Amino acid sequence: MLFSCQVCEEQHCEEDVFVLAASYVDRYLSIVPTPKSTLQLLGSACLFIASKLKEAVPFTADKLVAYTDYSITISQLMVNGTNCVLAVLDPVGSNCRLFK
């Protein structure tokens, strides 16, 4: 969560963005066994979703990928990360995993 906190501080996000993203990460991890190697992707996806809900000018996928030092791709963020987090947060969602 340090990564998410630093991104929010640098971007002067509303406090609610970090809190909501942390809640999403917690909820995802409580349901889906997740390898450490995908935590930055998970955090980025949760920040992306939270900023869309709480910010007047939300993060772009490009910006979040840049913050990861390009360790993830836009495709991973949009397809694997965001879709899987949304599936888990939806009460009737699937058992999507970041990487099967």
N, CA, C and O atoms as a GROMACS GRO file, in nm:
protein
  400
    1MET      N    1   0.081  -0.120   0.000
    1MET     CA    2   0.000   0.000   0.000
    1MET      C    3   0.085   0.126   0.000
    1MET      O    4   0.035   0.235  -0.025
    2LEU      N    5   0.214   0.110   0.028
    2LEU     CA    6   0.303   0.225   0.025
    2LEU      C    7   0.304   0.288  -0.114
    2LEU      O    8   0.302   0.410  -0.128
    3PHE      N    9   0.308   0.203  -0.216
    3PHE     CA   10   0.304   0.251  -0.354
    3PHE      C   11   0.182   0.338  -0.378
    3PHE      O   12   0.192   0.449  -0.430
    4SER      N   13   0.065   0.288  -0.338
    4SER     CA   14  -0.060   0.362  -0.358
    4SER      C   15  -0.060   0.493  -0.282
    4SER      O   16  -0.107   0.595  -0.333
    5CYS      N   17  -0.009   0.490  -0.161
    5CYS     CA   18  -0.003   0.610  -0.079
    5CYS      C   19   0.086   0.716  -0.145
    5CYS      O   20   0.050   0.834  -0.150
    6GLN      N   21   0.202   0.674  -0.194
    6GLN     CA   22   0.295   0.767  -0.259
    6GLN      C   23   0.235   0.828  -0.384
    6GLN      O   24   0.249   0.948  -0.409
    7VAL      N   25   0.167   0.747  -0.464
    7VAL     CA   26   0.103   0.797  -0.585
    7VAL      C   27  -0.003   0.901  -0.549
    7VAL      O   28  -0.011   1.007  -0.610
    8CYS      N   29  -0.084   0.870  -0.450
    8CYS     CA   30  -0.190   0.963  -0.408
    8CYS      C   31  -0.132   1.094  -0.355
    8CYS      O   32  -0.184   1.201  -0.384
    9GLU      N   33  -0.024   1.085  -0.278
    9GLU     CA   34   0.039   1.207  -0.227
    9GLU      C   35   0.095   1.292  -0.340
    9GLU      O   36   0.073   1.413  -0.343
   10GLU      N   37   0.166   1.230  -0.433
   10GLU     CA   38   0.225   1.305  -0.545
   10GLU      C   39   0.119   1.369  -0.633
   10GLU      O   40   0.139   1.478  -0.686
   11GLN      N   41   0.007   1.302  -0.648
   11GLN     CA   42  -0.100   1.352  -0.736
   11GLN      C   43  -0.202   1.438  -0.662
   11GLN      O   44  -0.299   1.485  -0.721
   12HIS      N   45  -0.179   1.460  -0.532
   12HIS     CA   46  -0.269   1.541  -0.449
   12HIS      C   47  -0.414   1.494  -0.461
   12HIS      O   48  -0.506   1.573  -0.481
   13CYS      N   49  -0.430   1.364  -0.448
   13CYS     CA   50  -0.564   1.303  -0.457
   13CYS      C   51  -0.648   1.337  -0.335
   13CYS      O   52  -0.597   1.372  -0.229
   14GLU      N   53  -0.777   1.325  -0.354
   14GLU     CA   54  -0.866   1.330  -0.241
   14GLU      C   55  -0.830   1.214  -0.148
   14GLU      O   56  -0.793   1.106  -0.195
   15GLU      N   57  -0.839   1.236  -0.018
   15GLU     CA   58  -0.806   1.131   0.078
   15GLU      C   59  -0.889   1.005   0.055
   15GLU      O   60  -0.842   0.893   0.076
   16ASP      N   61  -1.012   1.023   0.011
   16ASP     CA   62  -1.101   0.910  -0.012
   16ASP      C   63  -1.049   0.813  -0.118
   16ASP      O   64  -1.082   0.695  -0.114
   17VAL      N   65  -0.969   0.861  -0.212
   17VAL     CA   66  -0.917   0.774  -0.317
   17VAL      C   67  -0.829   0.665  -0.256
   17VAL      O   68  -0.846   0.547  -0.286
   18PHE      N   69  -0.734   0.705  -0.171
   18PHE     CA   70  -0.646   0.607  -0.109
   18PHE      C   71  -0.724   0.512  -0.019
   18PHE      O   72  -0.702   0.391  -0.022
   19VAL      N   73  -0.815   0.565   0.060
   19VAL     CA   74  -0.894   0.482   0.152
   19VAL      C   75  -0.978   0.380   0.074
   19VAL      O   76  -0.984   0.263   0.112
   20LEU      N   77  -1.041   0.423  -0.033
   20LEU     CA   78  -1.123   0.333  -0.113
   20LEU      C   79  -1.036   0.229  -0.183
   20LEU      O   80  -1.072   0.111  -0.188
   21ALA      N   81  -0.923   0.270  -0.236
   21ALA     CA   82  -0.831   0.175  -0.302
   21ALA      C   83  -0.781   0.071  -0.202
   21ALA      O   84  -0.775  -0.048  -0.235
   22ALA      N   85  -0.746   0.115  -0.082
   22ALA     CA   86  -0.700   0.021   0.021
   22ALA      C   87  -0.811  -0.078   0.057
   22ALA      O   88  -0.784  -0.196   0.080
   23SER      N   89  -0.933  -0.030   0.063
   23SER     CA   90  -1.046  -0.119   0.092
   23SER      C   91  -1.063  -0.222  -0.019
   23SER      O   92  -1.087  -0.340   0.009
   24TYR      N   93  -1.049  -0.180  -0.144
   24TYR     CA   94  -1.060  -0.273  -0.256
   24TYR      C   95  -0.949  -0.378  -0.251
   24TYR      O   96  -0.974  -0.497  -0.273
   25VAL      N   97  -0.827  -0.335  -0.221
   25VAL     CA   98  -0.716  -0.430  -0.211
   25VAL      C   99  -0.745  -0.531  -0.101
   25VAL      O  100  -0.728  -0.652  -0.120
   26ASP      N  101  -0.790  -0.483   0.013
   26ASP     CA  102  -0.819  -0.571   0.126
   26ASP      C  103  -0.929  -0.671   0.090
   26ASP      O  104  -0.917  -0.790   0.120
   27ARG      N  105  -1.034  -0.623   0.029
   27ARG     CA  106  -1.145  -0.711  -0.008
   27ARG      C  107  -1.101  -0.815  -0.111
   27ARG      O  108  -1.140  -0.932  -0.102
   28TYR      N  109  -1.020  -0.774  -0.207
   28TYR     CA  110  -0.971  -0.867  -0.309
   28TYR      C  111  -0.883  -0.974  -0.245
   28TYR      O  112  -0.901  -1.093  -0.271
   29LEU      N  113  -0.788  -0.931  -0.161
   29LEU     CA  114  -0.695  -1.027  -0.100
   29LEU      C  115  -0.765  -1.122  -0.004
   29LEU      O  116  -0.717  -1.233   0.019
   30SER      N  117  -0.876  -1.080   0.053
   30SER     CA  118  -0.949  -1.169   0.145
   30SER      C  119  -1.022  -1.279   0.069
   30SER      O  120  -1.063  -1.379   0.129
   31ILE      N  121  -1.040  -1.262  -0.060
   31ILE     CA  122  -1.114  -1.359  -0.140
   31ILE      C  123  -1.023  -1.440  -0.233
   31ILE      O  124  -1.043  -1.560  -0.250
   32VAL      N  125  -0.925  -1.374  -0.292
   32VAL     CA  126  -0.843  -1.437  -0.397
   32VAL      C  127  -0.699  -1.453  -0.351
   32VAL      O  128  -0.634  -1.353  -0.320
   33PRO      N  129  -0.647  -1.576  -0.345
   33PRO     CA  130  -0.504  -1.594  -0.316
   33PRO      C  131  -0.423  -1.526  -0.426
   33PRO      O  132  -0.442  -1.554  -0.545
   34THR      N  133  -0.334  -1.437  -0.387
   34THR     CA  134  -0.264  -1.354  -0.484
   34THR      C  135  -0.114  -1.360  -0.461
   34THR      O  136  -0.067  -1.335  -0.350
   35PRO      N  137  -0.036  -1.393  -0.565
   35PRO     CA  138   0.109  -1.395  -0.549
   35PRO      C  139   0.166  -1.254  -0.531
   35PRO      O  140   0.110  -1.157  -0.582
   36LYS      N  141   0.275  -1.245  -0.458
   36LYS     CA  142   0.338  -1.115  -0.433
   36LYS      C  143   0.373  -1.043  -0.563
   36LYS      O  144   0.372  -0.920  -0.569
   37SER      N  145   0.404  -1.118  -0.665
   37SER     CA  146   0.447  -1.059  -0.792
   37SER      C  147   0.337  -0.979  -0.861
   37SER      O  148   0.365  -0.903  -0.954
   38THR      N  149   0.212  -0.994  -0.818
   38THR     CA  150   0.102  -0.920  -0.880
   38THR      C  151   0.044  -0.811  -0.791
   38THR      O  152  -0.057  -0.750  -0.826
   39LEU      N  153   0.106  -0.785  -0.676
   39LEU     CA  154   0.051  -0.686  -0.584
   39LEU      C  155   0.053  -0.544  -0.641
   39LEU      O  156  -0.040  -0.467  -0.617
   40GLN      N  157   0.157  -0.510  -0.717
   40GLN     CA  158   0.161  -0.375  -0.774
   40GLN      C  159   0.051  -0.359  -0.880
   40GLN      O  160  -0.010  -0.253  -0.890
   41LEU      N  161   0.026  -0.463  -0.956
   41LEU     CA  162  -0.084  -0.460  -1.052
   41LEU      C  163  -0.217  -0.446  -0.979
   41LEU      O  164  -0.303  -0.368  -1.019
   42LEU      N  165  -0.234  -0.521  -0.874
   42LEU     CA  166  -0.357  -0.512  -0.794
   42LEU      C  167  -0.375  -0.372  -0.737
   42LEU      O  168  -0.483  -0.315  -0.748
   43GLY      N  169  -0.270  -0.318  -0.676
   43GLY     CA  170  -0.278  -0.183  -0.620
   43GLY      C  171  -0.310  -0.078  -0.725
   43GLY      O  172  -0.389   0.013  -0.702
   44SER      N  173  -0.248  -0.093  -0.841
   44SER     CA  174  -0.273   0.002  -0.951
   44SER      C  175  -0.417  -0.007  -1.000
   44SER      O  176  -0.481   0.096  -1.023
   45ALA      N  177  -0.468  -0.128  -1.014
   45ALA     CA  178  -0.605  -0.147  -1.059
   45ALA      C  179  -0.704  -0.086  -0.959
   45ALA      O  180  -0.802  -0.022  -0.996
   46CYS      N  181  -0.676  -0.108  -0.831
   46CYS     CA  182  -0.765  -0.053  -0.727
   46CYS      C  183  -0.759   0.100  -0.724
   46CYS      O  184  -0.861   0.166  -0.706
   47LEU      N  185  -0.640   0.156  -0.741
   47LEU     CA  186  -0.627   0.303  -0.749
   47LEU      C  187  -0.702   0.357  -0.870
   47LEU      O  188  -0.769   0.460  -0.861
   48PHE      N  189  -0.690   0.288  -0.981
   48PHE     CA  190  -0.756   0.329  -1.104
   48PHE      C  191  -0.907   0.336  -1.084
   48PHE      O  192  -0.971   0.435  -1.120
   49ILE      N  193  -0.963   0.231  -1.026
   49ILE     CA  194  -1.108   0.226  -1.003
   49ILE      C  195  -1.150   0.332  -0.901
   49ILE      O  196  -1.247   0.404  -0.923
   50ALA      N  197  -1.076   0.342  -0.791
   50ALA     CA  198  -1.111   0.440  -0.686
   50ALA      C  199  -1.105   0.584  -0.739
   50ALA      O  200  -1.190   0.666  -0.705
   51SER      N  201  -1.005   0.613  -0.821
   51SER     CA  202  -0.994   0.749  -0.873
   51SER      C  203  -1.108   0.781  -0.969
   51SER      O  204  -1.152   0.896  -0.977
   52LYS      N  205  -1.155   0.681  -1.041
   52LYS     CA  206  -1.269   0.702  -1.131
   52LYS      C  207  -1.395   0.738  -1.053
   52LYS      O  208  -1.480   0.813  -1.101
   53LEU      N  209  -1.404   0.685  -0.932
   53LEU     CA  210  -1.523   0.710  -0.851
   53LEU      C  211  -1.515   0.837  -0.767
   53LEU      O  212  -1.617   0.898  -0.737
   54LYS      N  213  -1.393   0.878  -0.729
   54LYS     CA  214  -1.378   0.985  -0.630
   54LYS      C  215  -1.315   1.114  -0.682
   54LYS      O  216  -1.330   1.218  -0.619
   55GLU      N  217  -1.245   1.109  -0.793
   55GLU     CA  218  -1.173   1.226  -0.841
   55GLU      C  219  -1.247   1.295  -0.956
   55GLU      O  220  -1.308   1.229  -1.040
   56ALA      N  221  -1.240   1.426  -0.959
   56ALA     CA  222  -1.296   1.501  -1.071
   56ALA      C  223  -1.216   1.472  -1.198
   56ALA      O  224  -1.271   1.462  -1.307
   57VAL      N  225  -1.084   1.459  -1.181
   57VAL     CA  226  -0.995   1.423  -1.292
   57VAL      C  227  -0.922   1.295  -1.250
   57VAL      O  228  -0.818   1.302  -1.184
   58PRO      N  229  -0.976   1.179  -1.287
   58PRO     CA  230  -0.919   1.053  -1.240
   58PRO      C  231  -0.786   1.020  -1.308
   58PRO      O  232  -0.749   1.082  -1.408
   59PHE      N  233  -0.716   0.922  -1.252
   59PHE     CA  234  -0.592   0.874  -1.312
   59PHE      C  235  -0.618   0.819  -1.450
   59PHE      O  236  -0.725   0.764  -1.477
   60THR      N  237  -0.521   0.834  -1.537
   60THR     CA  238  -0.526   0.764  -1.665
   60THR      C  239  -0.447   0.635  -1.649
   60THR      O  240  -0.362   0.624  -1.561
   61ALA      N  241  -0.475   0.539  -1.733
   61ALA     CA  242  -0.400   0.413  -1.731
   61ALA      C  243  -0.252   0.441  -1.758
   61ALA      O  244  -0.166   0.381  -1.695
   62ASP      N  245  -0.224   0.530  -1.852
   62ASP     CA  246  -0.085   0.565  -1.885
   62ASP      C  247  -0.009   0.616  -1.763
   62ASP      O  248   0.105   0.577  -1.739
   63LYS      N  249  -0.074   0.702  -1.686
   63LYS     CA  250  -0.009   0.761  -1.569
   63LYS      C  251   0.023   0.654  -1.464
   63LYS      O  252   0.132   0.654  -1.406
   64LEU      N  253  -0.072   0.565  -1.440
   64LEU     CA  254  -0.047   0.460  -1.340
   64LEU      C  255   0.061   0.363  -1.385
   64LEU      O  256   0.142   0.319  -1.304
   65VAL      N  257   0.063   0.330  -1.513
   65VAL     CA  258   0.168   0.242  -1.564
   65VAL      C  259   0.304   0.310  -1.548
   65VAL      O  260   0.402   0.244  -1.513
   66ALA      N  261   0.312   0.438  -1.574
   66ALA     CA  262   0.437   0.512  -1.556
   66ALA      C  263   0.482   0.509  -1.410
   66ALA      O  264   0.601   0.496  -1.382
   67TYR      N  265   0.388   0.522  -1.317
   67TYR     CA  266   0.422   0.518  -1.174
   67TYR      C  267   0.480   0.382  -1.133
   67TYR      O  268   0.555   0.373  -1.036
   68THR      N  269   0.444   0.277  -1.205
   68THR     CA  270   0.500   0.144  -1.173
   68THR      C  271   0.637   0.125  -1.237
   68THR      O  272   0.694   0.016  -1.230
   69ASP      N  273   0.689   0.228  -1.300
   69ASP     CA  274   0.814   0.219  -1.374
   69ASP      C  275   0.801   0.119  -1.489
   69ASP      O  276   0.896   0.050  -1.524
   70TYR      N  277   0.682   0.114  -1.544
   70TYR     CA  278   0.650   0.028  -1.657
   70TYR      C  279   0.670  -0.120  -1.627
   70TYR      O  280   0.700  -0.199  -1.716
   71SER      N  281   0.653  -0.157  -1.499
   71SER     CA  282   0.661  -0.299  -1.463
   71SER      C  283   0.531  -0.372  -1.497
   71SER      O  284   0.526  -0.495  -1.497
   72ILE      N  285   0.426  -0.295  -1.527
   72ILE     CA  286   0.302  -0.353  -1.579
   72ILE      C  287   0.271  -0.280  -1.710
   72ILE      O  288   0.324  -0.173  -1.737
   73THR      N  289   0.184  -0.340  -1.788
   73THR     CA  290   0.144  -0.277  -1.914
   73THR      C  291   0.002  -0.223  -1.901
   73THR      O  292  -0.072  -0.259  -1.809
   74ILE      N  293  -0.035  -0.138  -1.994
   74ILE     CA  294  -0.172  -0.086  -1.995
   74ILE      C  295  -0.270  -0.202  -2.012
   74ILE      O  296  -0.376  -0.205  -1.950
   75SER      N  297  -0.235  -0.297  -2.096
   75SER     CA  298  -0.321  -0.413  -2.118
   75SER      C  299  -0.340  -0.492  -1.989
   75SER      O  300  -0.452  -0.532  -1.957
   76GLN      N  301  -0.233  -0.515  -1.915
   76GLN     CA  302  -0.245  -0.587  -1.787
   76GLN      C  303  -0.335  -0.510  -1.691
   76GLN      O  304  -0.420  -0.568  -1.623
   77LEU      N  305  -0.316  -0.380  -1.685
   77LEU     CA  306  -0.396  -0.298  -1.594
   77LEU      C  307  -0.544  -0.303  -1.632
   77LEU      O  308  -0.630  -0.324  -1.546
   78MET      N  309  -0.572  -0.285  -1.759
   78MET     CA  310  -0.710  -0.276  -1.803
   78MET      C  311  -0.779  -0.412  -1.810
   78MET      O  312  -0.895  -0.425  -1.769
   79VAL      N  313  -0.710  -0.512  -1.860
   79VAL     CA  314  -0.774  -0.642  -1.880
   79VAL      C  315  -0.764  -0.728  -1.755
   79VAL      O  316  -0.865  -0.768  -1.699
   80ASN      N  317  -0.642  -0.756  -1.712
   80ASN     CA  318  -0.624  -0.845  -1.599
   80ASN      C  319  -0.664  -0.778  -1.468
   80ASN      O  320  -0.747  -0.830  -1.393
   81GLY      N  321  -0.606  -0.664  -1.441
   81GLY     CA  322  -0.625  -0.600  -1.312
   81GLY      C  323  -0.765  -0.548  -1.287
   81GLY      O  324  -0.834  -0.595  -1.197
   82THR      N  325  -0.807  -0.453  -1.365
   82THR     CA  326  -0.934  -0.385  -1.342
   82THR      C  327  -1.052  -0.481  -1.352
   82THR      O  328  -1.141  -0.480  -1.267
   83ASN      N  329  -1.053  -0.563  -1.456
   83ASN     CA  330  -1.166  -0.656  -1.473
   83ASN      C  331  -1.175  -0.755  -1.359
   83ASN      O  332  -1.285  -0.787  -1.313
   84CYS      N  333  -1.062  -0.805  -1.312
   84CYS     CA  334  -1.064  -0.903  -1.203
   84CYS      C  335  -1.107  -0.840  -1.072
   84CYS      O  336  -1.184  -0.900  -0.996
   85VAL      N  337  -1.059  -0.720  -1.043
   85VAL     CA  338  -1.099  -0.652  -0.920
   85VAL      C  339  -1.250  -0.625  -0.924
   85VAL      O  340  -1.320  -0.648  -0.825
   86LEU      N  341  -1.299  -0.576  -1.036
   86LEU     CA  342  -1.442  -0.550  -1.046
   86LEU      C  343  -1.524  -0.677  -1.033
   86LEU      O  344  -1.632  -0.675  -0.972
   87ALA      N  345  -1.476  -0.788  -1.087
   87ALA     CA  346  -1.548  -0.915  -1.076
   87ALA      C  347  -1.559  -0.959  -0.931
   87ALA      O  348  -1.662  -1.012  -0.890
   88VAL      N  349  -1.453  -0.938  -0.854
   88VAL     CA  350  -1.455  -0.979  -0.713
   88VAL      C  351  -1.541  -0.885  -0.630
   88VAL      O  352  -1.609  -0.930  -0.538
   89LEU      N  353  -1.538  -0.757  -0.660
   89LEU     CA  354  -1.617  -0.661  -0.584
   89LEU      C  355  -1.766  -0.674  -0.611
   89LEU      O  356  -1.849  -0.635  -0.528
   90ASP      N  357  -1.800  -0.728  -0.726
   90ASP     CA  358  -1.940  -0.751  -0.761
   90ASP      C  359  -1.987  -0.876  -0.688
   90ASP      O  360  -1.925  -0.982  -0.702
   91PRO      N  361  -2.093  -0.867  -0.610
   91PRO     CA  362  -2.139  -0.983  -0.532
   91PRO      C  363  -2.168  -1.107  -0.616
   91PRO      O  364  -2.160  -1.219  -0.566
   92VAL      N  365  -2.202  -1.089  -0.743
   92VAL     CA  366  -2.228  -1.203  -0.829
   92VAL      C  367  -2.112  -1.225  -0.926
   92VAL      O  368  -2.128  -1.290  -1.029
   93GLY      N  369  -1.994  -1.169  -0.892
   93GLY     CA  370  -1.877  -1.177  -0.980
   93GLY      C  371  -1.820  -1.317  -0.991
   93GLY      O  372  -1.859  -1.408  -0.917
   94SER      N  373  -1.728  -1.331  -1.083
   94SER     CA  374  -1.665  -1.460  -1.107
   94SER      C  375  -1.545  -1.478  -1.016
   94SER      O  376  -1.511  -1.388  -0.939
   95ASN      N  377  -1.482  -1.592  -1.023
   95ASN     CA  378  -1.359  -1.621  -0.949
   95ASN      C  379  -1.238  -1.584  -1.034
   95ASN      O  380  -1.147  -1.665  -1.050
   96CYS      N  381  -1.236  -1.465  -1.086
   96CYS     CA  382  -1.126  -1.419  -1.170
   96CYS      C  383  -0.998  -1.406  -1.089
   96CYS      O  384  -1.001  -1.365  -0.973
   97ARG      N  385  -0.887  -1.440  -1.148
   97ARG     CA  386  -0.755  -1.426  -1.085
   97ARG      C  387  -0.671  -1.335  -1.172
   97ARG      O  388  -0.688  -1.330  -1.294
   98LEU      N  389  -0.580  -1.263  -1.110
   98LEU     CA  390  -0.493  -1.174  -1.188
   98LEU      C  391  -0.415  -1.250  -1.293
   98LEU      O  392  -0.403  -1.206  -1.407
   99PHE      N  393  -0.362  -1.364  -1.256
   99PHE     CA  394  -0.293  -1.451  -1.350
   99PHE      C  395  -0.331  -1.593  -1.319
   99PHE      O  396  -0.306  -1.641  -1.208
  100LYS      N  397  -0.390  -1.661  -1.414
  100LYS     CA  398  -0.432  -1.800  -1.391
  100LYS      C  399  -0.319  -1.893  -1.420
  100LYS      O  400  -0.335  -2.014  -1.406
   0.00000   0.00000   0.00000
